[in-house]
Amino acid sequence: MQKTKTPITKEEVEDMIEFAINRHNRNAGLISMVLGFLFIALFADGFFRVIGEIPPFMGIDVDILKEIVERTKDEVLKALSRS
């Protein structure tokens, strides 16, 4: 049994192209949404680790808030003792 070949009309080609473009835009939007969520989550994780709200991961301590508080306290006490 042999298939008969029918020519594709211009409208059918335009419909197929429009469908492909819409599918591409939908997939690209979903990928961008997932990547955006991932980057925001990683940024928030890093930010909260730096300010000391989340404990260190694998022994890597990046908490700088305690050090800043200690240095500021030392500077204020030095300034108060001079006056």
N, C-alpha and C positions, 0 to 999 in steps of 0.2 A: 504494500500500500504506500503510495507516494503522496506526500503533502503538497498541496497546491500553494504556491507563493502568491500572496496578495500584496500589492504595493501599499506602503504606509503613507497616509495622507499627511499634509503639512500640519493640520490641526492635531493629529495624533502625536506627531513628533514634538510639537510645542507642549502638549499635555505631559508627555514623558519627561521632557526637560524641566518643566515646572515642578513635577512630582519629585524629581531627583534633587533639584535645588532646595525644595522645602524639606526633604528628608535630611539633606546635608546641614541646613540651617538648624534644624531641630537637634541633630546629633552634636553639632558644634556648640550649641547653647547648653546642652546637658553636660558636655565635657568641661566647658568653661565654668559652669556652676559648681561642679565637683571640685575642680582645681581651686576655685576661689574659696570654697568652704575649707579645703585642706590647708591652704596658705594662712587663712585667718586663724584656724585652730592651732597651727604650729606657732604663729606669731604670739597668740594669747598664752600658749604654754610657755614659751620662752620668756615672755614678759613677766608672768607670774613666778617663774623660777628665779628671775633676776631680783625681784622684790621680796623673795623669800616666802611667798604664799604656798608654793608647792615644794615638797622636799626634793633634795638632789637626786638625780638619776644616775645610776651606776657609779656612785661616789664622786661625781663631777659637781662640785658646788660652785655655782655662779652667783650666789646671793651677794649683792653689793650694798644692800640697804643697811645692814648692821654696821658695816665699815663706815658708811657715810654718816650715820648717826653718831658713832663713836668719835670720828674726826671732828664733826661739828660741835659735839659736846666739849671736846678738849679745847677747841678754839674759843668757844664761849667762856669756858672757865679761865683760860689764859687772859682773855680780854677783861673779865671781871676782876681778876687778881691784880691787874696793872692799875686799875682805877681806884 
